[in-house]
Amino acid sequence: MERLMDEIDGLKADLKDLRSEVKSAGFNIKALDKLVAIRRKDAGEQEAELLNDLMLYAHATGAPLDIVVPESAE
């Protein structure tokens, strides 16, 4: 267990170094964190979030939204 905790501490230090390098290169850390969080989600979560965003956008803009849910290919 101690070995794993030491590895985690080392990885956290590596991540901190990487974040400072990225920041010094001019990247937005918050945007990068959001991008990584999106990429780590599984496909189902990504699709659900996309549909939610799409529906909120359609509601806010008054755009018609005709969603056709494909039937499962069983």
N, CA, C and O atoms as a CHARMM CRD file, in Angstrom:
* protein
*
  296
    1    1 MET  N      0.82900  -1.18900   0.00000 PROA 1      0.00000
    2    1 MET  CA     0.00000   0.00000   0.00000 PROA 1      0.00000
    3    1 MET  C      0.87800   1.25800   0.00000 PROA 1      0.00000
    4    1 MET  O      0.58400   2.23500  -0.68800 PROA 1      0.00000
    5    2 GLU  N      1.95300   1.21200   0.78200 PROA 2      0.00000
    6    2 GLU  CA     2.84600   2.37000   0.82200 PROA 2      0.00000
    7    2 GLU  C      3.46400   2.63200  -0.54300 PROA 2      0.00000
    8    2 GLU  O      3.62700   3.78300  -0.95000 PROA 2      0.00000
    9    3 ARG  N      3.80400   1.56500  -1.24400 PROA 3      0.00000
   10    3 ARG  CA     4.40900   1.71400  -2.57000 PROA 3      0.00000
   11    3 ARG  C      3.44700   2.43100  -3.50600 PROA 3      0.00000
   12    3 ARG  O      3.84400   3.32800  -4.25000 PROA 3      0.00000
   13    4 LEU  N      2.17700   2.02900  -3.46600 PROA 4      0.00000
   14    4 LEU  CA     1.18200   2.67600  -4.32100 PROA 4      0.00000
   15    4 LEU  C      0.98200   4.14400  -3.93800 PROA 4      0.00000
   16    4 LEU  O      0.83100   5.00300  -4.80600 PROA 4      0.00000
   17    5 MET  N      0.98200   4.42200  -2.64200 PROA 5      0.00000
   18    5 MET  CA     0.84400   5.80400  -2.19200 PROA 5      0.00000
   19    5 MET  C      2.03100   6.64500  -2.66000 PROA 5      0.00000
   20    5 MET  O      1.86400   7.80100  -3.04900 PROA 5      0.00000
   21    6 ASP  N      3.22900   6.06100  -2.62200 PROA 6      0.00000
   22    6 ASP  CA     4.41700   6.76700  -3.11500 PROA 6      0.00000
   23    6 ASP  C      4.31400   7.02300  -4.61600 PROA 6      0.00000
   24    6 ASP  O      4.69400   8.09100  -5.09700 PROA 6      0.00000
   25    7 GLU  N      3.79900   6.03900  -5.35400 PROA 7      0.00000
   26    7 GLU  CA     3.61800   6.21400  -6.79500 PROA 7      0.00000
   27    7 GLU  C      2.61200   7.32400  -7.08100 PROA 7      0.00000
   28    7 GLU  O      2.81000   8.13300  -7.98800 PROA 7      0.00000
   29    8 ILE  N      1.53900   7.35500  -6.30600 PROA 8      0.00000
   30    8 ILE  CA     0.52500   8.39700  -6.47800 PROA 8      0.00000
   31    8 ILE  C      1.13700   9.76800  -6.22000 PROA 8      0.00000
   32    8 ILE  O      0.89100  10.71300  -6.96900 PROA 8      0.00000
   33    9 ASP  N      1.93800   9.87700  -5.15300 PROA 9      0.00000
   34    9 ASP  CA     2.59300  11.15000  -4.85200 PROA 9      0.00000
   35    9 ASP  C      3.51600  11.57500  -5.98700 PROA 9      0.00000
   36    9 ASP  O      3.56400  12.75100  -6.34700 PROA 9      0.00000
   37   10 GLY  N      4.24400  10.62100  -6.54800 PROA 10     0.00000
   38   10 GLY  CA     5.13300  10.91800  -7.67100 PROA 10     0.00000
   39   10 GLY  C      4.36100  11.37200  -8.89500 PROA 10     0.00000
   40   10 GLY  O      4.76900  12.30700  -9.58500 PROA 10     0.00000
   41   11 LEU  N      3.24200  10.70700  -9.16300 PROA 11     0.00000
   42   11 LEU  CA     2.41200  11.09000 -10.31000 PROA 11     0.00000
   43   11 LEU  C      1.79300  12.47100 -10.11500 PROA 11     0.00000
   44   11 LEU  O      1.67300  13.24200 -11.06800 PROA 11     0.00000
   45   12 LYS  N      1.40300  12.78200  -8.88400 PROA 12     0.00000
   46   12 LYS  CA     0.85600  14.11300  -8.60600 PROA 12     0.00000
   47   12 LYS  C      1.91400  15.18500  -8.84700 PROA 12     0.00000
   48   12 LYS  O      1.61100  16.25300  -9.37900 PROA 12     0.00000
   49   13 ALA  N      3.15100  14.89900  -8.45400 PROA 13     0.00000
   50   13 ALA  CA     4.23800  15.85200  -8.69200 PROA 13     0.00000
   51   13 ALA  C      4.48000  16.01400 -10.19100 PROA 13     0.00000
   52   13 ALA  O      4.69800  17.12700 -10.67200 PROA 13     0.00000
   53   14 ASP  N      4.44300  14.90200 -10.92800 PROA 14     0.00000
   54   14 ASP  CA     4.60400  14.97000 -12.38600 PROA 14     0.00000
   55   14 ASP  C      3.49300  15.80100 -13.01800 PROA 14     0.00000
   56   14 ASP  O      3.74100  16.60600 -13.91500 PROA 14     0.00000
   57   15 LEU  N      2.27500  15.60100 -12.54400 PROA 15     0.00000
   58   15 LEU  CA     1.13200  16.34800 -13.06600 PROA 15     0.00000
   59   15 LEU  C      1.28400  17.84100 -12.77700 PROA 15     0.00000
   60   15 LEU  O      0.98000  18.67900 -13.62700 PROA 15     0.00000
   61   16 LYS  N      1.75300  18.16500 -11.58400 PROA 16     0.00000
   62   16 LYS  CA     1.97000  19.56700 -11.22500 PROA 16     0.00000
   63   16 LYS  C      3.01500  20.19900 -12.14300 PROA 16     0.00000
   64   16 LYS  O      2.83900  21.32600 -12.60500 PROA 16     0.00000
   65   17 ASP  N      4.10000  19.47400 -12.40600 PROA 17     0.00000
   66   17 ASP  CA     5.14200  19.97100 -13.31500 PROA 17     0.00000
   67   17 ASP  C      4.58600  20.17000 -14.72400 PROA 17     0.00000
   68   17 ASP  O      4.86500  21.17900 -15.37200 PROA 17     0.00000
   69   18 LEU  N      3.80400  19.21100 -15.18700 PROA 18     0.00000
   70   18 LEU  CA     3.21900  19.30200 -16.52400 PROA 18     0.00000
   71   18 LEU  C      2.29000  20.50400 -16.63400 PROA 18     0.00000
   72   18 LEU  O      2.30300  21.22300 -17.63400 PROA 18     0.00000
   73   19 ARG  N      1.47800  20.71500 -15.59100 PROA 19     0.00000
   74   19 ARG  CA     0.55600  21.84500 -15.61300 PROA 19     0.00000
   75   19 ARG  C      1.30900  23.17400 -15.66600 PROA 19     0.00000
   76   19 ARG  O      0.88300  24.09400 -16.36400 PROA 19     0.00000
   77   20 SER  N      2.41700  23.28600 -14.94100 PROA 20     0.00000
   78   20 SER  CA     3.17200  24.53900 -14.99200 PROA 20     0.00000
   79   20 SER  C      3.84100  24.72000 -16.35100 PROA 20     0.00000
   80   20 SER  O      3.95000  25.84800 -16.83400 PROA 20     0.00000
   81   21 GLU  N      4.28700  23.64100 -16.97300 PROA 21     0.00000
   82   21 GLU  CA     4.85700  23.73500 -18.32200 PROA 21     0.00000
   83   21 GLU  C      3.79800  24.18600 -19.32400 PROA 21     0.00000
   84   21 GLU  O      4.04800  25.04800 -20.16700 PROA 21     0.00000
   85   22 VAL  N      2.62000  23.59000 -19.21800 PROA 22     0.00000
   86   22 VAL  CA     1.52700  23.92800 -20.13200 PROA 22     0.00000
   87   22 VAL  C      1.11200  25.38600 -19.94000 PROA 22     0.00000
   88   22 VAL  O      0.86600  26.10100 -20.91100 PROA 22     0.00000
   89   23 LYS  N      1.03600  25.81800 -18.68600 PROA 23     0.00000
   90   23 LYS  CA     0.65500  27.20200 -18.40200 PROA 23     0.00000
   91   23 LYS  C      1.70100  28.16800 -18.94500 PROA 23     0.00000
   92   23 LYS  O      1.35500  29.21000 -19.50300 PROA 23     0.00000
   93   24 SER  N      2.98100  27.82900 -18.78600 PROA 24     0.00000
   94   24 SER  CA     4.03300  28.71900 -19.28400 PROA 24     0.00000
   95   24 SER  C      4.04900  28.76400 -20.81400 PROA 24     0.00000
   96   24 SER  O      4.54700  29.72100 -21.40600 PROA 24     0.00000
   97   25 ALA  N      3.50100  27.72100 -21.45200 PROA 25     0.00000
   98   25 ALA  CA     3.41000  27.70500 -22.91300 PROA 25     0.00000
   99   25 ALA  C      2.21500  28.52500 -23.40700 PROA 25     0.00000
  100   25 ALA  O      2.03000  28.68700 -24.61300 PROA 25     0.00000
  101   26 GLY  N      1.39700  29.04700 -22.46700 PROA 26     0.00000
  102   26 GLY  CA     0.30300  29.92900 -22.84000 PROA 26     0.00000
  103   26 GLY  C     -1.06100  29.27800 -22.92300 PROA 26     0.00000
  104   26 GLY  O     -2.01600  29.90700 -23.37900 PROA 26     0.00000
  105   27 PHE  N     -1.17500  28.03200 -22.49100 PROA 27     0.00000
  106   27 PHE  CA    -2.46600  27.35500 -22.54700 PROA 27     0.00000
  107   27 PHE  C     -3.30500  27.70600 -21.32400 PROA 27     0.00000
  108   27 PHE  O     -2.77300  28.02900 -20.26200 PROA 27     0.00000
  109   28 ASN  N     -4.61700  27.63800 -21.48800 PROA 28     0.00000
  110   28 ASN  CA    -5.55800  27.88700 -20.40700 PROA 28     0.00000
  111   28 ASN  C     -5.73100  26.58900 -19.62500 PROA 28     0.00000
  112   28 ASN  O     -6.22300  25.59800 -20.16400 PROA 28     0.00000
  113   29 ILE  N     -5.33100  26.59200 -18.36400 PROA 29     0.00000
  114   29 ILE  CA    -5.36400  25.38400 -17.53600 PROA 29     0.00000
  115   29 ILE  C     -6.79900  24.91900 -17.29300 PROA 29     0.00000
  116   29 ILE  O     -7.06800  23.71900 -17.33500 PROA 29     0.00000
  117   30 LYS  N     -7.72200  25.84600 -17.03900 PROA 30     0.00000
  118   30 LYS  CA    -9.11500  25.45500 -16.79000 PROA 30     0.00000
  119   30 LYS  C     -9.72100  24.78500 -18.01900 PROA 30     0.00000
  120   30 LYS  O    -10.43700  23.79000 -17.90600 PROA 30     0.00000
  121   31 ALA  N     -9.42900  25.33800 -19.19000 PROA 31     0.00000
  122   31 ALA  CA    -9.94400  24.74200 -20.42600 PROA 31     0.00000
  123   31 ALA  C     -9.33000  23.36400 -20.64900 PROA 31     0.00000
  124   31 ALA  O    -10.01700  22.43800 -21.08100 PROA 31     0.00000
  125   32 LEU  N     -8.05400  23.22800 -20.35700 PROA 32     0.00000
  126   32 LEU  CA    -7.38300  21.93600 -20.49700 PROA 32     0.00000
  127   32 LEU  C     -7.98300  20.90700 -19.54400 PROA 32     0.00000
  128   32 LEU  O     -8.21300  19.76000 -19.92700 PROA 32     0.00000
  129   33 ASP  N     -8.23700  21.31700 -18.30000 PROA 33     0.00000
  130   33 ASP  CA    -8.85400  20.40900 -17.32900 PROA 33     0.00000
  131   33 ASP  C    -10.23000  19.95500 -17.80400 PROA 33     0.00000
  132   33 ASP  O    -10.58300  18.78300 -17.66800 PROA 33     0.00000
  133   34 LYS  N    -11.00400  20.88000 -18.36000 PROA 34     0.00000
  134   34 LYS  CA   -12.34100  20.54200 -18.86500 PROA 34     0.00000
  135   34 LYS  C    -12.24000  19.55900 -20.02600 PROA 34     0.00000
  136   34 LYS  O    -13.00800  18.59900 -20.10100 PROA 34     0.00000
  137   35 LEU  N    -11.29800  19.79800 -20.92700 PROA 35     0.00000
  138   35 LEU  CA   -11.09900  18.90500 -22.06500 PROA 35     0.00000
  139   35 LEU  C    -10.72600  17.49800 -21.60400 PROA 35     0.00000
  140   35 LEU  O    -11.24800  16.51200 -22.12500 PROA 35     0.00000
  141   36 VAL  N     -9.83400  17.40600 -20.64100 PROA 36     0.00000
  142   36 VAL  CA    -9.42500  16.09500 -20.12300 PROA 36     0.00000
  143   36 VAL  C    -10.60700  15.40100 -19.45400 PROA 36     0.00000
  144   36 VAL  O    -10.78900  14.19400 -19.61400 PROA 36     0.00000
  145   37 ALA  N    -11.41000  16.15500 -18.70600 PROA 37     0.00000
  146   37 ALA  CA   -12.58200  15.56500 -18.04800 PROA 37     0.00000
  147   37 ALA  C    -13.56800  15.02000 -19.07100 PROA 37     0.00000
  148   37 ALA  O    -14.14500  13.95100 -18.87600 PROA 37     0.00000
  149   38 ILE  N    -13.75900  15.75600 -20.16200 PROA 38     0.00000
  150   38 ILE  CA   -14.67300  15.29700 -21.21200 PROA 38     0.00000
  151   38 ILE  C    -14.14200  14.02700 -21.85600 PROA 38     0.00000
  152   38 ILE  O    -14.89400  13.08100 -22.09200 PROA 38     0.00000
  153   39 ARG  N    -12.84700  14.00700 -22.13800 PROA 39     0.00000
  154   39 ARG  CA   -12.26100  12.84100 -22.80300 PROA 39     0.00000
  155   39 ARG  C    -12.26400  11.60700 -21.91300 PROA 39     0.00000
  156   39 ARG  O    -12.27400  10.48600 -22.42300 PROA 39     0.00000
  157   40 ARG  N    -12.25700  11.78400 -20.59400 PROA 40     0.00000
  158   40 ARG  CA   -12.23900  10.64400 -19.68100 PROA 40     0.00000
  159   40 ARG  C    -13.61600  10.01700 -19.49700 PROA 40     0.00000
  160   40 ARG  O    -13.72100   8.88800 -19.01900 PROA 40     0.00000
  161   41 LYS  N    -14.66700  10.73200 -19.86900 PROA 41     0.00000
  162   41 LYS  CA   -16.01800  10.19000 -19.73100 PROA 41     0.00000
  163   41 LYS  C    -16.22800   9.07900 -20.74600 PROA 41     0.00000
  164   41 LYS  O    -15.61700   9.06900 -21.81500 PROA 41     0.00000
  165   42 ASP  N    -17.09700   8.14900 -20.39500 PROA 42     0.00000
  166   42 ASP  CA   -17.39600   7.09400 -21.36100 PROA 42     0.00000
  167   42 ASP  C    -18.38400   7.62000 -22.40300 PROA 42     0.00000
  168   42 ASP  O    -18.94600   8.70400 -22.25000 PROA 42     0.00000
  169   43 ALA  N    -18.58100   6.85300 -23.44200 PROA 43     0.00000
  170   43 ALA  CA   -19.38600   7.29700 -24.58400 PROA 43     0.00000
  171   43 ALA  C    -20.82300   7.62100 -24.17800 PROA 43     0.00000
  172   43 ALA  O    -21.40400   8.57900 -24.68800 PROA 43     0.00000
  173   44 GLY  N    -21.39600   6.84800 -23.28100 PROA 44     0.00000
  174   44 GLY  CA   -22.77500   7.08800 -22.84900 PROA 44     0.00000
  175   44 GLY  C    -22.92400   8.41900 -22.13200 PROA 44     0.00000
  176   44 GLY  O    -23.88400   9.15200 -22.36900 PROA 44     0.00000
  177   45 GLU  N    -21.98500   8.72900 -21.26300 PROA 45     0.00000
  178   45 GLU  CA   -22.02400  10.00200 -20.54900 PROA 45     0.00000
  179   45 GLU  C    -21.83500  11.16900 -21.51100 PROA 45     0.00000
  180   45 GLU  O    -22.50800  12.19300 -21.39000 PROA 45     0.00000
  181   46 GLN  N    -20.92000  11.01600 -22.46400 PROA 46     0.00000
  182   46 GLN  CA   -20.68200  12.07300 -23.44600 PROA 46     0.00000
  183   46 GLN  C    -21.93600  12.33200 -24.27200 PROA 46     0.00000
  184   46 GLN  O    -22.30000  13.48300 -24.51500 PROA 46     0.00000
  185   47 GLU  N    -22.59100  11.26400 -24.70100 PROA 47     0.00000
  186   47 GLU  CA   -23.79700  11.41900 -25.51200 PROA 47     0.00000
  187   47 GLU  C    -24.91100  12.08600 -24.71100 PROA 47     0.00000
  188   47 GLU  O    -25.60300  12.96500 -25.22400 PROA 47     0.00000
  189   48 ALA  N    -25.08700  11.67300 -23.45800 PROA 48     0.00000
  190   48 ALA  CA   -26.13100  12.26100 -22.62200 PROA 48     0.00000
  191   48 ALA  C    -25.87000  13.75000 -22.39900 PROA 48     0.00000
  192   48 ALA  O    -26.79800  14.55700 -22.45100 PROA 48     0.00000
  193   49 GLU  N    -24.61900  14.11300 -22.15300 PROA 49     0.00000
  194   49 GLU  CA   -24.28200  15.52100 -21.94700 PROA 49     0.00000
  195   49 GLU  C    -24.48800  16.32700 -23.23100 PROA 49     0.00000
  196   49 GLU  O    -24.97500  17.45700 -23.18900 PROA 49     0.00000
  197   50 LEU  N    -24.11700  15.74500 -24.36000 PROA 50     0.00000
  198   50 LEU  CA   -24.30900  16.41600 -25.64600 PROA 50     0.00000
  199   50 LEU  C    -25.79100  16.66800 -25.91500 PROA 50     0.00000
  200   50 LEU  O    -26.17100  17.76400 -26.32600 PROA 50     0.00000
  201   51 LEU  N    -26.62400  15.66100 -25.68600 PROA 51     0.00000
  202   51 LEU  CA   -28.06500  15.83300 -25.90400 PROA 51     0.00000
  203   51 LEU  C    -28.64800  16.87700 -24.95800 PROA 51     0.00000
  204   51 LEU  O    -29.50100  17.67100 -25.35400 PROA 51     0.00000
  205   52 ASN  N    -28.19100  16.87400 -23.72000 PROA 52     0.00000
  206   52 ASN  CA   -28.65900  17.86700 -22.75900 PROA 52     0.00000
  207   52 ASN  C    -28.27600  19.27500 -23.21400 PROA 52     0.00000
  208   52 ASN  O    -29.10300  20.18700 -23.18500 PROA 52     0.00000
  209   53 ASP  N    -27.02100  19.45100 -23.63400 PROA 53     0.00000
  210   53 ASP  CA   -26.57400  20.75900 -24.12100 PROA 53     0.00000
  211   53 ASP  C    -27.36600  21.18700 -25.35000 PROA 53     0.00000
  212   53 ASP  O    -27.73500  22.35400 -25.48500 PROA 53     0.00000
  213   54 LEU  N    -27.62200  20.24400 -26.23800 PROA 54     0.00000
  214   54 LEU  CA   -28.37500  20.54000 -27.45500 PROA 54     0.00000
  215   54 LEU  C    -29.79800  20.97900 -27.12600 PROA 54     0.00000
  216   54 LEU  O    -30.31000  21.93100 -27.71500 PROA 54     0.00000
  217   55 MET  N    -30.42500  20.29200 -26.19800 PROA 55     0.00000
  218   55 MET  CA   -31.79400  20.64300 -25.82200 PROA 55     0.00000
  219   55 MET  C    -31.83900  22.00300 -25.12700 PROA 55     0.00000
  220   55 MET  O    -32.75800  22.78600 -25.36600 PROA 55     0.00000
  221   56 LEU  N    -30.85600  22.29100 -24.26800 PROA 56     0.00000
  222   56 LEU  CA   -30.80500  23.59700 -23.61400 PROA 56     0.00000
  223   56 LEU  C    -30.59500  24.71400 -24.63500 PROA 56     0.00000
  224   56 LEU  O    -31.21000  25.77600 -24.54000 PROA 56     0.00000
  225   57 TYR  N    -29.72200  24.46600 -25.61100 PROA 57     0.00000
  226   57 TYR  CA   -29.47300  25.45500 -26.66100 PROA 57     0.00000
  227   57 TYR  C    -30.73900  25.70400 -27.47700 PROA 57     0.00000
  228   57 TYR  O    -31.09100  26.85000 -27.75800 PROA 57     0.00000
  229   58 ALA  N    -31.41100  24.63500 -27.84800 PROA 58     0.00000
  230   58 ALA  CA   -32.63400  24.76900 -28.64000 PROA 58     0.00000
  231   58 ALA  C    -33.69500  25.53700 -27.85800 PROA 58     0.00000
  232   58 ALA  O    -34.40200  26.37200 -28.42200 PROA 58     0.00000
  233   59 HSD  N    -33.80400  25.26100 -26.58000 PROA 59     0.00000
  234   59 HSD  CA   -34.78600  25.96000 -25.75000 PROA 59     0.00000
  235   59 HSD  C    -34.43200  27.44600 -25.63500 PROA 59     0.00000
  236   59 HSD  O    -35.30800  28.30500 -25.73800 PROA 59     0.00000
  237   60 ALA  N    -33.15100  27.74400 -25.42200 PROA 60     0.00000
  238   60 ALA  CA   -32.71900  29.13200 -25.24200 PROA 60     0.00000
  239   60 ALA  C    -32.86100  29.94800 -26.51900 PROA 60     0.00000
  240   60 ALA  O    -33.15100  31.14300 -26.46100 PROA 60     0.00000
  241   61 THR  N    -32.66000  29.32200 -27.66200 PROA 61     0.00000
  242   61 THR  CA   -32.71900  30.05400 -28.93100 PROA 61     0.00000
  243   61 THR  C    -34.08000  29.97100 -29.60000 PROA 61     0.00000
  244   61 THR  O    -34.34700  30.70300 -30.55300 PROA 61     0.00000
  245   62 GLY  N    -34.93500  29.09600 -29.11600 PROA 62     0.00000
  246   62 GLY  CA   -36.24100  28.92300 -29.73200 PROA 62     0.00000
  247   62 GLY  C    -36.18700  28.10800 -31.00800 PROA 62     0.00000
  248   62 GLY  O    -37.14700  28.08600 -31.77900 PROA 62     0.00000
  249   63 ALA  N    -35.07100  27.44200 -31.23200 PROA 63     0.00000
  250   63 ALA  CA   -34.91100  26.63000 -32.44100 PROA 63     0.00000
  251   63 ALA  C    -35.73200  25.35200 -32.30400 PROA 63     0.00000
  252   63 ALA  O    -35.78600  24.75600 -31.22900 PROA 63     0.00000
  253   64 PRO  N    -36.37200  24.93300 -33.39600 PROA 64     0.00000
  254   64 PRO  CA   -37.11000  23.66300 -33.33700 PROA 64     0.00000
  255   64 PRO  C    -36.13200  22.50900 -33.17300 PROA 64     0.00000
  256   64 PRO  O    -35.03900  22.51800 -33.73900 PROA 64     0.00000
  257   65 LEU  N    -36.53000  21.54400 -32.41400 PROA 65     0.00000
  258   65 LEU  CA   -35.64900  20.40800 -32.15600 PROA 65     0.00000
  259   65 LEU  C    -36.44100  19.12700 -32.34400 PROA 65     0.00000
  260   65 LEU  O    -37.27500  18.76700 -31.51300 PROA 65     0.00000
  261   66 ASP  N    -36.17500  18.45800 -33.42700 PROA 66     0.00000
  262   66 ASP  CA   -36.81500  17.17700 -33.70900 PROA 66     0.00000
  263   66 ASP  C    -35.78000  16.09000 -33.49500 PROA 66     0.00000
  264   66 ASP  O    -34.89800  15.88300 -34.32800 PROA 66     0.00000
  265   67 ILE  N    -35.89400  15.40700 -32.38200 PROA 67     0.00000
  266   67 ILE  CA   -34.93300  14.35300 -32.07100 PROA 67     0.00000
  267   67 ILE  C    -35.51900  13.02000 -32.49800 PROA 67     0.00000
  268   67 ILE  O    -36.62700  12.65500 -32.10500 PROA 67     0.00000
  269   68 VAL  N    -34.77300  12.31300 -33.29000 PROA 68     0.00000
  270   68 VAL  CA   -35.16100  10.97700 -33.71000 PROA 68     0.00000
  271   68 VAL  C    -34.21000  10.01600 -33.02300 PROA 68     0.00000
  272   68 VAL  O    -33.00200  10.04000 -33.26000 PROA 68     0.00000
  273   69 VAL  N    -34.76300   9.17900 -32.17900 PROA 69     0.00000
  274   69 VAL  CA   -33.94800   8.21000 -31.46400 PROA 69     0.00000
  275   69 VAL  C    -33.87600   6.94600 -32.29700 PROA 69     0.00000
  276   69 VAL  O    -34.90600   6.33500 -32.58100 PROA 69     0.00000
  277   70 PRO  N    -32.67000   6.54000 -32.69600 PROA 70     0.00000
  278   70 PRO  CA   -32.56100   5.33300 -33.52200 PROA 70     0.00000
  279   70 PRO  C    -32.96100   4.09500 -32.73400 PROA 70     0.00000
  280   70 PRO  O    -32.68800   3.98300 -31.53900 PROA 70     0.00000
  281   71 GLU  N    -33.60900   3.17100 -33.42400 PROA 71     0.00000
  282   71 GLU  CA   -33.98300   1.91900 -32.78100 PROA 71     0.00000
  283   71 GLU  C    -32.73900   1.07100 -32.62000 PROA 71     0.00000
  284   71 GLU  O    -31.82900   1.12500 -33.44700 PROA 71     0.00000
  285   72 SER  N    -32.70200   0.29400 -31.56300 PROA 72     0.00000
  286   72 SER  CA   -31.52200  -0.54400 -31.34600 PROA 72     0.00000
  287   72 SER  C    -31.44300  -1.60800 -32.43200 PROA 72     0.00000
  288   72 SER  O    -32.46200  -2.12000 -32.89700 PROA 72     0.00000
  289   73 ALA  N    -30.23000  -1.92700 -32.82200 PROA 73     0.00000
  290   73 ALA  CA   -29.99700  -2.89700 -33.90800 PROA 73     0.00000
  291   73 ALA  C    -29.89900  -4.30000 -33.32800 PROA 73     0.00000
  292   73 ALA  O    -28.82800  -4.90600 -33.31300 PROA 73     0.00000
  293   74 GLU  N    -31.01500  -4.80100 -32.85900 PROA 74     0.00000
  294   74 GLU  CA   -31.01200  -6.15500 -32.28200 PROA 74     0.00000
  295   74 GLU  C    -31.49700  -7.15800 -33.28200 PROA 74     0.00000
  296   74 GLU  O    -31.56400  -8.34900 -32.97900 PROA 74     0.00000
